[in-house]
């Protein structure tokens, strides 16, 4: 759904290369922030990832969701998250 996922999350590259995705929304997402089974998904890792992503990017844990209605972005959370703006 996002315009880019960043090299951090690329597991397969199309023949043209890159990390571009569908681009339905205008922000990127770093999912599973601080998940106990994903020790590489810390806030520090999210900050490094976001530094390479153009445009807004969210780091969100599994208690967080993002809704977009008529172009308005809302974060719904009982956990923790962070918006990185470039």
C-alpha positions as CSV (number, residue, x, y, z in Angstrom):
1,X,0.0,0.0,0.0
2,X,2.9,2.4,0.7
3,X,5.1,4.0,-1.9
4,X,8.4,2.4,-0.6
5,X,9.3,-0.2,1.9
6,X,13.1,0.5,2.2
7,X,15.9,-1.8,1.6
8,X,15.6,-3.1,5.1
9,X,12.4,-5.0,4.2
10,X,13.3,-6.1,0.6
11,X,13.4,-9.8,0.3
12,X,12.7,-10.0,-3.5
13,X,13.5,-7.4,-6.1
14,X,11.7,-7.0,-9.4
15,X,13.9,-7.1,-12.5
16,X,14.0,-3.3,-12.4
17,X,15.3,-3.3,-8.8
18,X,14.3,-0.9,-6.1
19,X,12.0,-1.0,-3.2
20,X,8.9,0.7,-4.8
21,X,5.5,-0.7,-3.9
22,X,1.9,0.1,-4.8
23,X,1.9,3.8,-3.5
24,X,-1.8,3.8,-2.6
25,X,-1.0,5.9,0.5
26,X,1.7,8.5,0.7
27,X,3.6,7.2,3.8
28,X,5.7,4.2,4.6
29,X,5.4,1.7,7.5
30,X,7.9,0.0,9.7
31,X,5.7,-2.8,11.3
32,X,6.1,-4.9,14.4
33,X,8.0,-2.3,16.3
34,X,9.7,-3.9,19.4
35,X,8.1,-7.3,18.8
36,X,9.6,-9.9,21.1
37,X,10.2,-12.4,18.2
38,X,11.8,-9.7,16.0
39,X,14.8,-8.3,17.9
40,X,15.9,-6.4,14.8
41,X,12.7,-4.3,14.9
42,X,13.8,-1.8,17.6
43,X,13.1,1.9,17.6
44,X,16.8,2.5,16.7
45,X,16.4,0.2,13.7
46,X,13.2,2.1,12.7
47,X,15.1,5.4,13.0
48,X,17.8,4.1,10.6
49,X,15.2,2.7,8.2
50,X,13.3,6.0,8.2
51,X,16.4,8.0,7.5
52,X,16.5,6.3,4.1
53,X,12.8,6.7,3.3
54,X,11.7,9.9,1.5
55,X,8.4,11.3,2.8
56,X,6.5,10.5,6.0
57,X,7.1,7.1,7.6
58,X,5.5,5.4,10.7
59,X,7.0,2.9,13.0
60,X,4.2,1.0,14.6
61,X,3.8,-1.9,17.1
62,X,1.2,-4.7,16.9
63,X,-1.2,-2.6,19.1
64,X,-1.3,0.1,16.5
65,X,-3.3,0.7,13.3
66,X,-3.3,3.4,10.7
67,X,-6.6,4.5,9.0
68,X,-6.9,6.7,6.0
69,X,-10.3,8.2,5.2
70,X,-10.6,10.8,2.4
71,X,-6.8,11.4,2.6
72,X,-6.8,12.0,6.4
73,X,-4.4,9.8,8.3
74,X,-5.3,8.7,11.8
75,X,-3.2,6.5,14.1
76,X,-5.3,4.3,16.4
77,X,-3.1,2.8,19.2
78,X,-3.0,1.2,22.5
79,X,0.7,0.6,22.1
80,X,3.5,2.8,20.8
81,X,4.4,4.3,17.5
82,X,6.4,7.2,16.0
83,X,6.0,9.4,12.9
84,X,9.2,10.2,11.1
85,X,8.9,13.2,8.8
86,X,11.5,14.0,6.1
